[in-house]
Each structure stands twice: as C-alpha cells, then as structure tokens.
Amino acid sequence: MAIFKLTLVLICAVCAVASLFPGSPSACLCKHEHPQRKFCDADVVFLGYVMSMQTNQKMPNNPQTGLIYDVYTMRVRYTYKTHPVINTSVDNRRLTVKLYSPAAFGGPCFALNLQTGSNYVVSGKITHGNIFTDHCRHFQMKWPNLTWQQLRGMRGEYSKGCGCAIGFCIYCKNLLPGCRDFKFQAFDLCRDKYQHCEKRVGPRGETSCAWVNSRKCSAVP
C-alpha cells in the first residue's frame, strides 16, 4: 500500500511539472480528475462549434517563443463559466474564439483531435490573454456524449462544490473534506458521468461535502 501511494504521488508530481510546460512529453501522464474539479479550476467553460483547425501556430503575447500550438477556431454557442476574453453578448452564437492546445509534434497523445463540424464543451485557462486547453488539466467533451447530470453540473451544480476537495487530492488542505477519495477506474468513470460533489451545512452550522446522485453508481462493485 505504501508503494502504491508513493507511485500516485510521483505521478501527480509529474503532472504538476507537466502543467508548467504544456506540450512537453510529460504532459501525457495525467492523474484522473472528476470533470467538476476541472470545471472549478478552469477560467472558462463553454459550448463551442469547431469551425476549423490550424497546426504549428504561435500563441500571441506568449514570451515562450519556442512553443507551437494547434489552434481551433470555435463558434461559442453557450458559456457556462465566462471571462472577459469571451464576450458575453446576448447572441453568443455569432462569437468566435481561438482555442490553443499543445501541438501534436510528440505523437497522437498531445493532439486534442477535435472534429471540425462538431460541438464540444471545453474548459480552459486564460494564458497570455488566450484560451488554452490540454488533456491533463481540462476537458473537451463531445456534446452528444454528455449525460444530463453533467449538463446540469455545468449549469450550476458543479459550482456548489468548488470549495470541496474532489477526488484524489494531495494539495487540498484548504478545501472541505467529504469527496476526497480514490476508487478504481470503473467507479471513477461512472462518477464522472452521474455524480457531483456538493457543500452542505449541518444542523450546528458545520460545513462538509458529499457526493450527490450516488444511486447511478451504487451497482459498481
């Protein structure tokens, strides 16, 4: 058990280093994270239609001039978590944005492979005034594959648990306990689709967190 925990810590440390150097080979080693955790950590989350993609592009205003990116031009259909970089006008369907991701120079592991002509819900960070996304820290979920529980989460339920330590979390001392656990993959994937973590207030005013909509995954051993 001690060796197992040490291995997980080492993997997470590699992921932390990878987050500092998006596009590096180590960025392929990602720990599993619930989409709610990625939603809470993101600067922007939106539903977008992929119009086109260009590869081997530079990121504007990025002082790291040696990095290249795949750039997706997307029409924003709906914003779940906004930022001044995304203009929250009434008619978002006319708004287009550039989405930057690590270029696929190191193999298919790096490429997002978003399909032109398809709709995705994307989370990302604002980097040098640009929207950046990658596999480790963010999600890119195809619209038809989302469950209604995930859509409900994007529309408000996920925000209720952003003060909670969600999933396998080793740097969450300032977050509330209750959803900090690490299961095997089948349970995690079920939880990704159907559950979210929510903060609750007890009868004496104490706060904690708990998973909601657990019935869907109760059959998973």
N, C-alpha and C positions, 0 to 999 in steps of 0.2 A: 504493500500500500504506500509506503514512504517513497519507493522508487517511482510509482505511478504519479504521485502528487508532484514529485520533483520534475518528472517529464512534462507534466502540464504547465508547471511554472516556466520551464525553459521554452516551451512552445510559445507561451504568452509573451515572454521576453523577446523572442524573435519577432513576434507580431508587432510589439511596441517599436522595435528598431525599424521594421518594415514601414510602419506608418510615417516615420520621419523621412523615408526615402521612397516615395511612391514610384513604382516602375522598376524597382530593383528585384533581383531574383528571389530574395527572401520574402517578398510580398505575397508569394503563393502559399506560405504557411500561415493559415488563418485558424484561430480558435472559433468554435461555434458560438454564435451570439443570436439571441432572440431578436426578431425584427423590431420589437418595441424598444430594446436597448439602442439599436441603430437609429430608430426614429428620434429618441430622446437626445442622442449625441449629435444629430445632424443639424446643420444650419438651415437647410431647405429640404422639403419633400413635396414632390409634385407629380401629377399625372401628365405624361407628355407623349406626343406622337412623333416617331422618328422619321424625319424628312430626308436626311442624308448623313453620310459619314465621310470624313477625310482622315487620312493617317499621316504620321510623321510631321505633325504640326507643332509649332512653338506656342507656349502659353503667354499671352500678353502680360506685361508687368512682372514677369517671373524673373528674379535675379539669377536663378539657376539655369543659365542659358543652354547647358548641355542636354537638358531633358527634352524629350519629344513625347507627343500625346496623340491618341486617337480623339477626334473631335466630332461629336454628334450634334447636328442641328435639329432641335426639337421644338415642336409647337406645343406650348403649355395649354392644357385643357382645364386643369384644376390644380389649385395649390392647397396642400394640407398643412404645410409649415413654410412660411414665407420669409423673405429677406428683401431689403431694398434692391438687391441685384435683380430680383424678379419683380417686375412692375405689376402690382396687384390691381389692375384696372378691372372694370366691370366685365369686359369681354376678353377674358384671358385666352380664348381660342385663337385670337389673332396675334398673340405674343409668341415670338420665337426666341430661344436661348441657345447658347453654345454650352455643351456638356463635355468636359475634358476628363479623359481616363488614361491610365498608363498605356503606352503604345505596345503592340504585340511583338516587339523585337526579340523577346526572350522565349517565344513559343506561345501556344494557344492558351496557356494558363493566365497570361496577362490580359488578353483581349476580352472585352465585355461581350462582343458579338451580339449587340442589339440589332434586331432585324428592321430594316427600313420598311416603312409602311405599317408598323405595329405600335401599339400603345403600351407603355411601361409606367409603373410607379417607381420613382427614383429618389433615393436620398443622397445627400452630398454635403460637402463643406465648401465654404467660400474661401478660396485661395487666391491671393493677389487680385481680388475683385472678380474672380472667375468661379464658376461652379465646377467642383472636382468630385469625382466618384471613383471608388475602386471596390474590388471584391471583399476585402477584409473588413473595412470599417463601415461599409454602406450596403444598401441593397438595390437591386434592379429587378423588379418583379413584373412579369408579363401580366397585363391587365386581366385576361380571361382566366388566369390561374389563381387569382386571389380568392380566398374564401370571404364570405360576408363578414365573418368575425375580424379578419384582417382589415377589411374596408371600414368597418365600424371603429376599429382601433385607430386607423389613420384620421378618422373624422372627429376624434375626441377622446376615446377610451385610453389610448396609449399615453396621452398627456397626463392622465391621472396617476400614472405610476412612475413618472420621471424622477421622483425623489426616492425611488426604491432601488436596492441592489438587485439586479435582474440577472439570473443565470450564474455561470461560473465567473466569479468576480473577485479579483485579488487586490484591487485598488479602490474599494468602495467603503472605506471606513466612515465616511460622512453621509452615507445613504442608509435608508431604513432597511432592516432585515425582513425576511419572510418569503422572498422569492429568490434567494441566493442558493442555488443548488446545481448539481451537475449530474444528469442522468445519461443513460446510454442513448445512442443516436435515434432509435425508433421513437422513443418518448419525446426527445427534443424536437424532432420534425413534426410530430403531432401537436405539441405545444405551440410551435411556431404558427401553425395554421388556425388553431382554435382557441387559444388562451391568451390572456393578457394579465399583467400584474397591476394591482390597484392598491393605493394607500387607504387605510381605514383608521378611524378614530374609535377607541374603546370607550366603555361607559365611564371611565375615570379620566378621559381626555388623553390617554396614551395612544401613540400612533405606531402602526406597524403596516406590513404589506402582506398581501396574499394573492394567489392565483385565482382568476375568475374564469368561469365556463370550463370547469375541470371534467365534466361528465364525458366529453368527447374523447378524452384520452384515458379514461379510467380502465378501459379494456386492454390497454397496452401493458404487458407484464413488467 
